[in-house]
Amino acid sequence: MHPSDQPKLLLPLHHPSITPPGSNITAPKASSAPETPVHGKPDSMSLTPPLTPLRPDIIRTTASSDLGHLEQDTLCAAGLKSSDANVDFGSSLTPTTEEMLSWEKTVPRPCTKKYQRQGSASSGDQELGRGAWSTVFRATLCLQFQPSSIPTPPTSPVSSPSKTTINRLLAIKAAARRDAHDILYQEARILTYLHSCAHASRYLVPFHGYDVASQSLVMDAVPLNLDTHAKSCLKRTCLNFSTKTMFDPVCGTREWKTLATQLINGLAFLHSRSCVHGDIKPANILLRLNSDDSSEAYTALYCDFSSSRIFSGDSRNDEDRSQQLTALTPDFTSPELFTSLYSTSAVATMASDVYALGVTLVVAAIGTSPYAGAGMDMLKLGMAREGRVLDFARQSEQGTRVMKGKMVERCLKGALEKSTDNRSTVGQWKRDVDAVFDNATHLNKM
């Protein structure tokens, strides 16, 4: 939830006027199944499981198995194939009438959980980060539960179990300015729509709902972002320089490959839901620490959908036309979007998302912006507008890590094409990266 160190340029706001429904949104009533009456006293010598095993034909193997698979003709918009591995798709890339109707009817999921912001009267609420439109605060969710009293063999009689309290860390995203409330409401709609897919939490920071009273978004808190992590890796690499690793990403080859795979799969998921993120950068990639038994240290998750939109595929759609850029971060902006500095017609696209993620992975490889050598902001803008990311990265102090013909350059060159006609779609990019990784694995085994 941390904002980027790079300055974000605010542009005239063109989001549709959306008035949050306020108190009209109420939490859905919880439905409870009728209890089955128990007749007689159970036999103390007969301990059987309280539930009968489910029939094999009604067991769901995965949460995403109910979502089905995409047909080949619905994947063409992003260049994806139904055989692409490691990505589960919940809907088509070319929106169906039913899907768009679902988006049009989407209202923010209300947050029914009680939480407490952390802080003190003297220092105020603790901030996790601050952005152009919002401030993210640290909060705690108190969960109370009572362990089940159903006996399981072998067991001995125990007294009534007491309630246990677990504190869970949350992030509360609140408007930092008056004109940001509509943007946060729209972001809550988008997150509600995306999280209607059971597997969304594989790629996005978990979303708990929209707090109507404070007009805030309630999410899991993930303190570490890719921007901070890349800088830390760069510092460590400089202190322990070795010619053996001078061609490897600063975060290490294995970790960079994992990041690239997770983030490309995550972008494929967003585009499969017809969602354009609009502001991909290292500060908007959070790294969730995995458990000790996981083979990977972190899971990369997308956050901050304040610049996002749902692509309707119909230029006549009023909402689609009204969602022009509200802000951009120059270092991660594709060349075609720089027209927004002089026009209100530029709109973030799937192609600009691919380019932004390509620059983000360059930063993960060299530990800093490819334009870090620019002494002035106007010079940086000029460099970014040229669309020669890899060329400028190779001129940096860590340029050996993105040399021509090496793994990072071969993985990213298709995504960083200046022309949108030559730039890879997320599906094409995924297949190219998989081929590079497979070839590297084969060479290592020889």
Buried (B, 14 or more C-beta within 10 A) or exposed (E): BBBBBBEBBEBEBBBEEBEBBEEEBEEEEEEEEEEEEEEEEEEEEEEEEEEEEEEEEEEEEEEBEEBEEBEEEBBBBBBBBEEBEEBBBBBBBBBEEEBBEBBEEBBBBBBEBEBEBBBEEEEEBEEBBBBBBBBBBBBEBEEEEEEEEEBEEEEEEEEEEEEEEEEBBBBBBBBBEEEBBBBBBBBBBBBBBBBBBBBBBBBBBBBBBBBBEEBBBBBBBBBBBBBBBBBBBBEEBEEEEEEEBEBBBBBBBEBBBBBBBBBBBBBBBBBBBBBBBBBBBBBBBBBBEEEEEEEEEBBBBBBBBBBBBBBBBEEEBEBBBEBBBBBBBBBBBBBBBBEBBEEEEBBBBBBBBBBBBBBBBBBBBBBBBBBBBBEEEEEBBBBBBEBBBBBBBBEBEBBBBBBEEBBBBBBBBBBBBBEBEEBBBBBBBBBBBBEBBEEBEEEEEE
